[in-house]
Amino acid sequence: MHRRLWLVAVVGVVAGSAPLAVAAAQTPAPTVTVSGVAYTQYLYQLKDTANHVNTFDLTRAYLNVTGRFSDGVATRVTADIYRQAGDGSLRYRIKYAYVAYTPVRSPLTFKLGVIHTPWLDWEEALWDYRMQGTMALERGDQIAPRSYVSSGDIGAGVDGKWGADKVNAQVALVNGENYNGGPGDQRKDVMGRVSVRVLDTDDSSRVGGLRLTGYAQIGKPTSGGTRNRFLGMLSYRTRQVTLAAQYAATKDTVTARPTPETDGSVISAYGVYRIPNSKVAVLGRVDVLDPNTSTGNNRQTRVIAGASYQLSPNLRLLADLDHVSYEGGAPSPALEAVRSQALFQVQFTF
């Protein structure tokens, strides 16, 4: 009798644990990966005849640690290594640090932490030459240095995609002071982007095809004021060609150190042609910034032209010219010296 009871107990334990073993076997194991990208360059100032400035530099480097876990949970932490203005040292800070959750079979992904903002991450994927420098809205005003948007901020957001990226969108509520600007105060910025592929091409990615894309940001800077951006873009991308044109309207004012409300505009157009059966591509871009449309003689125009060579999947080379002209002439000898430059740039990933 004791042996029979013992046998029944053993069989029950085994039978009960079998479903748990099957479930454990079906649960994917957590994965953690480390990757990185860096941009280095040689720069020669064509207008700086007094100093003949020519420098080698590491302009940016990012180290990414990403994790994927069961039940749709993912994480990312990105360290940003950058050149500190003033003392010229290389320093690091957190650019992204967030947790993401994608429900089963849901088109939505929810994020919390230091997250991508809706515009720049998407546009940089379309342009694909962040190694050359920042996009038009991020470069912003060269005379009174400031950016109109940032690639990261602290807050919460939702990404969505439908129909194999025929429509993709992102909405975020953030502090508005950028990933490098601290938490700010109780004021927040809400921003969103939606992109619709109206014609398919051989590029079915989130930036591929003929697309209409809109972006809006409404917010208040720390201490109060106005910080609004509205942008529309028409883009066309295949495996061989990228073409894009955008117009953005900006509105800014600050109440703590009172400044009048300023309306500005940013126009940017660019193209990339990847030569068939070759590792060579040619590119060009024009950015036109008017930081105050209510006054004249302050327009800034940047022209970029160059050629790249994809030496390997992990190594890309770029030679280009970058020239800025000012409607009223360079406002200072320092800006005149740096407004035209030749660059040899390298992007490497791992």
C-alpha positions as CSV (number, residue, x, y, z in Angstrom):
1,M,0.0,0.0,0.0
2,H,2.8,2.4,0.9
3,R,4.6,1.7,-2.4
4,R,1.4,2.4,-4.3
5,L,0.8,5.7,-2.6
6,W,4.4,6.7,-3.2
7,L,4.1,5.8,-6.9
8,V,0.8,7.8,-7.2
9,A,2.5,10.8,-5.6
10,V,5.5,10.7,-7.9
11,V,3.3,10.4,-11.0
12,G,1.2,13.4,-9.8
13,V,4.2,15.6,-9.3
14,V,5.6,14.7,-12.7
15,A,2.3,15.3,-14.4
16,G,1.9,18.6,-12.7
17,S,5.3,19.9,-13.5
18,A,5.1,18.9,-17.2
19,P,3.0,21.9,-18.3
20,L,5.4,24.2,-16.3
21,A,8.4,22.7,-18.2
22,V,6.7,23.2,-21.5
23,A,5.8,26.8,-20.7
24,A,9.4,27.5,-19.6
25,A,10.7,26.0,-22.8
26,Q,8.4,28.2,-24.8
27,T,9.4,31.4,-23.0
28,P,12.3,33.1,-24.9
29,A,15.5,33.6,-22.9
30,P,16.4,37.2,-22.2
31,T,19.0,38.7,-24.5
32,V,21.3,41.6,-23.9
33,T,23.4,43.1,-26.7
34,V,26.1,45.7,-26.8
35,S,26.6,47.9,-29.9
36,G,28.1,51.2,-30.8
37,V,28.7,53.8,-33.4
38,A,31.3,56.6,-33.7
39,Y,32.0,59.5,-36.0
40,T,35.5,60.8,-36.5
41,Q,36.7,63.4,-39.0
42,Y,39.4,65.6,-40.5
43,L,38.4,69.2,-41.0
44,Y,40.0,72.0,-42.9
45,Q,38.7,75.6,-42.7
46,L,38.8,77.0,-46.2
47,K,38.1,80.6,-45.1
48,D,40.4,80.7,-42.1
49,T,43.4,82.1,-44.0
50,A,45.0,83.5,-40.8
51,N,45.2,80.2,-38.8
52,H,44.7,77.6,-41.5
53,V,42.8,75.5,-39.0
54,N,43.0,71.8,-39.8
55,T,42.0,69.3,-37.1
56,F,41.4,65.6,-36.5
57,D,38.5,65.0,-34.1
58,L,36.1,62.4,-32.7
59,T,32.9,64.3,-33.1
60,R,30.5,61.8,-31.4
61,A,30.4,58.2,-30.1
62,Y,27.5,56.2,-28.8
63,L,27.6,53.0,-26.7
64,N,24.2,51.1,-26.7
65,V,23.2,48.3,-24.3
66,T,19.8,46.8,-25.2
67,G,17.8,44.1,-23.6
68,R,14.9,42.0,-24.7
69,F,12.8,40.0,-22.2
70,S,9.7,38.0,-22.1
71,D,6.1,39.4,-22.2
72,G,7.1,42.2,-24.6
73,V,9.5,44.1,-22.3
74,A,12.6,45.7,-23.7
75,T,15.2,48.2,-22.4
76,R,17.9,50.5,-23.8
77,V,20.7,52.5,-22.3
78,T,22.9,54.7,-24.5
79,A,26.0,56.6,-23.4
80,D,26.8,59.7,-25.4
81,I,30.5,60.6,-25.7
82,Y,30.9,64.2,-26.9
83,R,33.3,67.1,-27.2
84,Q,32.8,69.6,-24.3
85,A,32.7,73.2,-25.5
86,G,35.2,75.4,-23.6
87,D,37.8,73.0,-22.4
88,G,37.7,70.6,-25.4
89,S,37.6,67.5,-23.2
90,L,35.7,64.3,-24.2
91,R,32.9,63.6,-21.7
92,Y,30.0,61.2,-21.5
93,R,26.3,61.5,-20.5
94,I,23.2,59.4,-20.8
95,K,21.3,60.0,-24.1
96,Y,18.7,57.3,-23.9
97,A,17.7,55.2,-20.9
98,Y,14.2,53.7,-21.1
99,V,12.0,50.7,-20.6
100,A,9.6,49.7,-23.4
101,Y,6.5,47.5,-23.4
102,T,4.8,46.0,-26.5
103,P,1.7,44.0,-25.7
104,V,1.2,40.8,-27.6
105,R,0.0,41.4,-31.2
106,S,-0.3,45.1,-30.5
107,P,0.9,47.8,-33.0
108,L,1.9,50.0,-30.1
109,T,5.0,50.2,-28.0
110,F,5.0,52.2,-24.8
111,K,8.2,53.9,-23.5
112,L,9.2,55.6,-20.3
113,G,12.5,57.2,-19.4
114,V,15.0,59.2,-21.5
115,I,13.3,58.4,-24.8
116,H,13.7,59.2,-28.5
117,T,11.7,62.3,-29.5
118,P,9.4,61.8,-32.5
119,W,11.2,63.7,-35.2
120,L,15.0,63.5,-35.3
121,D,15.4,59.7,-34.9
122,W,13.0,59.3,-37.9
123,E,14.5,61.9,-40.1
124,E,18.1,60.7,-39.5
125,A,17.0,57.2,-40.6
126,L,15.7,58.8,-43.8
127,W,18.8,61.0,-44.5
128,D,21.2,58.2,-43.3
129,Y,24.2,60.6,-43.0
130,R,24.2,61.7,-39.4
131,M,28.0,61.3,-39.7
132,Q,28.1,64.5,-41.7
133,G,26.4,66.5,-38.9
134,T,23.1,67.3,-37.4
135,M,19.8,67.9,-39.2
136,A,18.6,71.4,-40.1
137,L,16.2,71.8,-37.1
138,E,18.8,70.5,-34.7
139,R,21.7,72.7,-36.1
140,G,19.4,75.7,-35.8
141,D,20.6,79.3,-35.6
142,Q,24.4,79.7,-36.1
143,I,24.6,83.4,-35.1
144,A,22.8,83.0,-31.8
145,P,23.6,79.3,-31.3
146,R,20.5,77.2,-30.4
147,S,18.7,74.1,-31.6
148,Y,15.0,74.0,-32.3
149,V,14.6,70.3,-31.5
150,S,16.5,67.5,-29.7
151,S,16.8,63.8,-30.4
152,G,16.1,62.8,-26.8
153,D,14.2,64.0,-23.8
154,I,12.9,62.7,-20.4
155,G,9.2,61.6,-20.5
156,A,6.8,59.0,-21.8
157,G,5.8,58.1,-25.3
158,V,4.0,55.7,-27.6
159,D,5.3,54.4,-30.9
160,G,2.9,52.8,-33.4
161,K,3.1,51.1,-36.8
162,W,0.4,49.7,-39.0
163,G,0.3,47.7,-42.3
164,A,4.1,46.9,-42.5
165,D,5.0,50.5,-41.7
166,K,2.6,51.9,-44.2
167,V,1.7,54.2,-41.4
168,N,4.0,54.9,-38.5
169,A,3.7,57.4,-35.7
170,Q,5.0,58.5,-32.4
171,V,3.6,60.7,-29.6
172,A,5.5,61.9,-26.5
173,L,5.0,64.0,-23.4
174,V,8.4,65.2,-22.2
175,N,10.0,67.8,-20.0
176,G,11.0,69.8,-23.0
177,E,14.6,70.6,-21.8
178,N,16.2,67.9,-23.9
179,Y,18.2,64.9,-22.6
180,N,21.1,67.2,-21.7
181,G,19.1,70.0,-20.1
182,G,17.8,68.5,-16.8
183,P,14.1,68.0,-15.8
184,G,13.1,71.6,-15.9
185,D,9.9,72.6,-14.0
186,Q,6.3,71.7,-14.1
187,R,5.9,72.8,-17.7
188,K,5.9,70.1,-20.4
189,D,6.0,69.7,-24.1
190,V,3.8,67.4,-26.2
191,M,5.1,66.3,-29.6
192,G,4.0,63.9,-32.3
193,R,4.8,62.7,-35.7
194,V,2.8,60.7,-38.3
195,S,4.2,59.3,-41.6
196,V,2.0,57.8,-44.3
197,R,3.4,55.8,-47.3
198,V,1.2,56.8,-50.2
199,L,3.2,54.9,-52.8
200,D,5.2,51.7,-52.4
201,T,8.8,51.3,-53.6
202,D,11.4,48.5,-53.2
203,D,12.1,50.0,-49.7
204,S,9.4,49.0,-47.3
205,S,11.0,50.3,-44.2
206,R,9.5,52.9,-41.9
207,V,11.1,55.7,-44.1
208,G,10.7,54.0,-47.5
209,G,8.4,54.8,-50.3
210,L,6.7,58.0,-51.2
211,R,5.6,59.5,-47.9
212,L,3.8,62.4,-46.4
213,T,5.0,63.2,-42.9
214,G,3.9,65.8,-40.3
215,Y,5.4,66.8,-37.0
216,A,4.1,69.1,-34.3
217,Q,5.4,70.2,-30.9
218,I,3.6,72.5,-28.5
219,G,5.2,73.4,-25.2
220,K,6.6,75.9,-22.7
221,P,10.2,76.3,-21.7
222,T,11.2,76.4,-18.0
223,S,9.8,79.5,-16.3
224,G,7.2,80.0,-19.0
225,G,6.8,81.2,-22.6
226,T,6.2,79.5,-25.9
227,R,8.0,76.7,-27.8
228,N,6.1,75.6,-30.8
229,R,7.2,73.7,-34.0
230,F,5.1,72.6,-36.9
231,L,6.7,70.7,-39.9
232,G,5.6,69.1,-43.1
233,M,7.7,66.8,-45.3
234,L,7.4,65.1,-48.7
235,S,9.9,62.3,-49.1
236,Y,10.7,59.5,-51.6
237,R,13.0,56.7,-50.9
238,T,14.0,53.5,-52.8
239,R,17.1,51.3,-52.4
240,Q,18.8,53.6,-54.9
241,V,17.5,57.1,-54.3
242,T,16.5,59.3,-51.4
243,L,14.7,62.7,-52.0
244,A,13.1,64.9,-49.3
245,A,11.9,68.4,-48.8
246,Q,10.5,70.0,-45.7
247,Y,9.2,73.2,-44.3
248,A,9.1,74.0,-40.5
249,A,7.6,77.0,-38.7
250,T,8.9,77.9,-35.2
251,K,7.6,80.2,-32.5
252,D,9.6,81.1,-29.3
253,T,9.4,83.4,-26.4
254,V,10.7,83.3,-22.8
255,T,9.1,85.0,-19.8
256,A,11.8,84.7,-17.1
257,R,14.2,86.9,-19.1
258,P,11.5,88.6,-21.1
259,T,12.0,88.3,-24.9
260,P,9.5,89.1,-27.6
261,E,7.7,86.3,-29.4
262,T,9.8,85.3,-32.4
263,D,8.5,83.5,-35.5
264,G,11.1,81.6,-37.6
265,S,11.2,79.1,-40.5
266,V,13.4,76.3,-41.6
267,I,13.5,74.9,-45.1
268,S,15.5,71.8,-45.9
269,A,15.9,69.7,-49.0
270,Y,18.3,66.8,-49.7
271,G,19.0,63.9,-52.0
272,V,21.1,60.8,-52.1
273,Y,21.9,58.7,-55.2
274,R,23.4,55.3,-54.5
275,I,25.2,54.3,-57.7
276,P,24.0,50.8,-58.9
277,N,26.4,47.9,-58.5
278,S,28.7,50.1,-56.5
279,K,29.6,51.1,-53.0
280,V,29.6,54.8,-53.9
281,A,26.9,57.3,-53.3
282,V,26.6,61.0,-53.9
283,L,24.6,63.4,-51.8
284,G,23.6,67.0,-51.5
285,R,21.6,69.1,-49.1
286,V,20.4,72.7,-48.7
287,D,19.2,74.2,-45.4
288,V,17.6,77.7,-45.3
289,L,17.0,79.2,-41.9
290,D,15.2,82.4,-41.1
291,P,15.4,82.8,-37.3
292,N,13.0,85.8,-37.4
293,T,10.6,86.2,-40.3
294,S,9.4,89.6,-39.0
295,T,12.8,91.2,-39.8
296,G,15.0,91.1,-42.9
297,N,18.6,90.5,-43.6
298,N,19.0,87.5,-41.2
299,R,18.6,84.4,-43.4
300,Q,21.3,81.7,-43.2
301,T,21.8,79.2,-46.0
302,R,23.9,76.0,-45.7
303,V,24.9,73.9,-48.7
304,I,26.4,70.4,-48.3
305,A,27.7,68.3,-51.1
306,G,29.8,65.1,-51.1
307,A,30.4,61.5,-51.9
308,S,30.5,58.4,-49.7
309,Y,32.0,54.9,-50.0
310,Q,30.7,52.0,-48.0
311,L,34.0,50.2,-47.4
312,S,32.3,47.4,-45.4
313,P,28.9,47.0,-43.6
314,N,30.6,48.5,-40.5
315,L,32.7,51.2,-42.1
316,R,31.6,54.2,-44.2
317,L,33.8,57.0,-45.6
318,L,32.5,60.5,-46.6
319,A,34.2,63.4,-48.3
320,D,32.2,66.6,-48.4
321,L,32.1,70.4,-48.5
322,D,30.0,72.3,-46.0
323,H,29.4,76.0,-46.7
324,V,27.2,78.6,-44.9
325,S,26.3,82.0,-46.3
326,Y,24.6,84.9,-44.4
327,E,22.1,87.2,-46.0
328,G,23.7,90.2,-44.5
329,G,27.3,88.9,-44.6
330,A,29.0,87.1,-41.8
331,P,28.2,89.0,-38.5
332,S,31.7,88.5,-37.1
333,P,35.2,87.5,-38.2
334,A,34.9,84.3,-36.2
335,L,31.8,83.2,-38.1
336,E,33.4,84.2,-41.4
337,A,36.4,82.0,-40.7
338,V,34.4,78.8,-40.0
339,R,31.6,79.2,-42.6
340,S,33.3,77.1,-45.3
341,Q,35.0,73.8,-44.6
342,A,36.2,70.6,-46.3
343,L,35.7,67.4,-44.4
344,F,36.8,63.8,-44.5
345,Q,34.5,61.8,-42.2
346,V,34.3,58.2,-41.0
347,Q,31.5,56.3,-39.5
348,F,32.2,52.9,-37.9
349,T,29.8,50.6,-36.0
350,F,30.1,47.4,-34.0
